[in-house]
Amino acid sequence: MAAAAAVVTPAGLEDGVSRSRGEGSGEVVVERGPGAAYHMFVVMEDLVEKLKLLHYEEELLRKNNLKPPSRHYFALPTNPGEQFYMFCTLAAWLINRAGRPFEQPQEYDDPNATISNILSELRSFGRTADFPPSKLKSGYGEHVCYVLDSLAEEALKYIGFTWKRPTYPLEELEEETVPEDDAELTLNKVDEEFVEEETDSEENFIDLNVLKAQTYRLDMNESAKQEDILESTTDAAEWSLEVERVLPQLKVTIRTDNKDWRIHVDQMHQHKSGIESALKETKGFLDKLHNEISRTLEKIGSREKYINNQLEHLVQEYRAAQAQLSEARERYQQGNGGVTERTRLLSEVTEELEKVKQEMEEKGSSMTDGAPLVKIKQSLTKLKQETVQMDIRIGVVEHTLLQSKLKEKSNMTRDMHATIIPESAIGSY
């Protein structure tokens, strides 16, 4: 497991990662190999196969309308939000398949709580999870693959799945079947028998004494046979019958090997002769076809020249009509430009006319309207009232002024009378 490789344990070697003690510190230092970065791809491929064994396509994907993940879905970053949701969904489903009740996480659930619940379930299965929970928030990486792979293994254990030995299909080599008679003797059989005899002789131990005894017996037998050969007792008819019986077995047949270059050369010569024979017939047809095509092209060229000569005046008329059409189009363009200019002037004059009409209507409505006259009358009556009030105030002020003058005059006369002192009063002093 990729995540298991990252866990620091006292073991020396585990999951393809070498570990050694730090000098003077007493801690374990993890030395990851060059292939450890790609180990999660292998784990992800194994995870996909395990999910297929659990029938996740029918039980999970089709029910939730989810797309099947690719073979490197959780190993490479594509869409963190979608990958995290897929991770939580798969983890919850695997936990349920492993026999533990686990609620399906929703889209708006707290991710920290969901991750902590998944890791707690993973630890309850006896699996190690010595990495921070934040590693699972991204939704991809070796830790995500490790968690899902561990849960898939627990689910397979729960359903009682066991791996069986693979059965490899037998590949039969296609060999060219050559009919042969059992009575015929082939070179392959001779070679095989010769090799078997050599192996049998090599396996036996050689005893010199036994070998000397055998050679002595052979010499004695040969000497006896030579004496018998001097006078033959075999019947000629029996000899001929035996020869006829053994003759088929003495026939040697050599099997053709398709890999032999001589066979390829013979096949090339055969194909060459076949191509040459077919080329002669095909060349005649091709020459005939070429002649027919050339004659047809000549006829087409002559007919084309004849049609061009016959339709020359029509072509000239067509060109003249084209020239007239181009001139008419130019005049139309010019006239169209004048019409647009005059249309613009007409629109401006119409706007001015509308403005004048609006002013005339405003003035006419103001002239026929009696509201100003009513306002003037009201103002006059108001002025009259104000003048009357002013007259009253003026009268009151004049009356007050007259009273003050009279009072002042009376005071002056009194003062004048008071200042005249009688002479009799002066003399008494």
Secondary structure as UniProt FT lines:
FT   HELIX           2..6
FT   STRAND          13..14
FT   TURN            15..16
FT   STRAND          17..21
FT   TURN            23..25
FT   STRAND          28..31
FT   TURN            34..35
FT   HELIX           36..38
FT   HELIX           39..53
FT   TURN            54..55
FT   HELIX           57..61
FT   HELIX           62..64
FT   TURN            71..75
FT   HELIX           80..97
FT   TURN            98..99
FT   TURN            107..108
FT   HELIX           111..124
FT   TURN            125..126
FT   HELIX           133..136
FT   TURN            137..138
FT   HELIX           142..158
FT   TURN            159..160
FT   TURN            182..183
FT   STRAND          185..186
FT   HELIX           187..203
FT   HELIX           208..229
FT   HELIX           236..246
FT   HELIX           247..250
FT   STRAND          252..253
FT   TURN            258..259
FT   HELIX           261..310
FT   HELIX           312..368
FT   HELIX           371..419
FT   HELIX           423..427
//
